[in-house]
Amino acid sequence: MQHKCPLCNNSAKLFYADKNRIHYQCSICFGIFADANSRPGQDVEKKHYQQHNNDIDDKGYQKFVSPITNSVRRDFTANHKGLDFGAGTGPVISKVLTDHGFSIVPYDPYFHNYPDLLKEQYDYIASCEVIEHFYNPHKEFRLLKKMLKPQGKLYCMTHLYNESIDFANWYYKNDPTHVFIYQKETFEWIQKEFGFSDVCIKDRLITFSV
């Protein structure tokens, strides 16, 4: 049985199945996505996020997001405008950067739901541990690209899959809110599809440049 990839709309085939859910892999963009019937509802999803221990003053949490915050501090200045996209219950990226004098605002459909922010443009957008939650990644990446100014950058963090990983025992796929998994080839497809000039992958940090 074939299913349509929510990123590139091409055919995807069965990749992995267990008692919890089924995953498919796209033959074009190499994205791996969970069967739509196994997605948690919005109430379940929100409750799951609320259980995260996201203390913005926690030094360990600040260190976890440091690949993004350090990159922003290197590439931009306090005069530039940023968006913390999918900031969650504890907008730690916004906290760290504003503490260093940067201008950045948090957006989250559950916890910082200010839709007018999505009508503006930004010099940089940070999205940490967010893109694996996208039900419609094509729509979301199109929006993210649209919100970036010329010379802008999109910083994402997620755990990429590659063939050296034992998917059956991989912790990352077990989170019920992780519905789309990316590979290196997936980000290369996104770069071309949405017209980014470059994509740089360094461990869990993916940086798209306009």
Secondary structure, DSSP 8 states (H G I E B T S, - for coil): --EE-TTT--EEEEEEE-SS-EEEEESSS--EEE-GGG---HHHHHHHHHTS---TT-HHHHHHTHHHHHHHHHH--TTSEEEEET--SS-HHHHHHHHTT-EEEEEBTTTB--GGGGGS-EEEEEEES-GGG-SSHHHHHHHHHHTEEEEEEEEEE-----TTS-GGG-GGGGSTT--EE--HHHHHHHHHHHT-SEEEEETTEEEEE-
